[in-house]
Amino acid sequence: MFKAKRLISIDDLDQEDVMELYQVTKKFKSINEQAIRKTSFLKDFTVANLFFEDSTRTRVSFELAEKRLSADSISFSTGTSSVKKGETLNDTVRNLVSMKIDLIVIRHNISGAAHFVSNHTGLPVINAGDGTNEHPTQALLDLFTLYDQGLENKDIRICLMGDILHSRVAGSSIKLWQKLGIQFEIYSPKTAQRNLSGARFMKTRNLAGFNILYNLRIQKERQNVELIPGEMEYQKYFGTKEQDLKPNQFIMHPGPINRGVELDSGSADSPNSLILEQVNTGVSLRMAVLYLLAQKKGPVEPLL
Ligand code: CP
């Protein structure tokens, strides 16, 4: 029985919840591979997608997930809303709630925004990325992608590379990996590190022992000061290059990629790259999260 009532953080899930979520994701993944992908599980259920910050993958995959579940959904972005006229986050969501929405998906540039909305609405809320805090569906879909390659927890050795300081993907992934006992180390410029309990930072680059090279984006939009001397230096000392790849190493990245910085094109597009597979999994994983959280509002057609 899925216990979580919202998905603001990986802390909202215990191990059993993660496993149940993955069983449901597997079922939706097989539905998504069929010719007819549309289902009616969330008929008469209304989802509001509130994107206060830019997004391609997360926004489109939530919208697709909702359509494939037959939910009614509305998508809201700051640029075309009354937020531009100065309306507060609280007023915006209270107005939406009064229009009888059932669940909120929110992306916001402020850490804690999803938590705030959850506390002020009492609705199931899914955090689609808040500031530098967490991006739980990304962490969950990434790990599912590895399981889908036939890997088990004991086989997975991840080197997480890049801008840890600003990465909400790192915030959620590290919690998830620690919850499930997955081995990982971090390789990052000293200026782009932050204190994450239990995380080990590698002093010198040695990637030979890892079968997953997980690259994070350098988040220029969140840097008040430059963290790295230059993009060419970053690619040389911290980036992943096709010529250095071992045959058994998978490449992952949450996107969007700074091509030629975190990854050269050879590695981003190599047969070892799981990047587009991560995006593909995102739709099924988000269908599963929506399906399980919708049950907190009322009965939903069983998924056999
Ligand atoms: N991975 C991710 O969150 O990408 P978007 O910003 O395009 O949604």
Residues whose N, C-alpha, C, O or C-beta is under 5 A from the ligand:
A	BS01	CP	D54 S55 T56 R57 T58 R59 P254 G255 P256
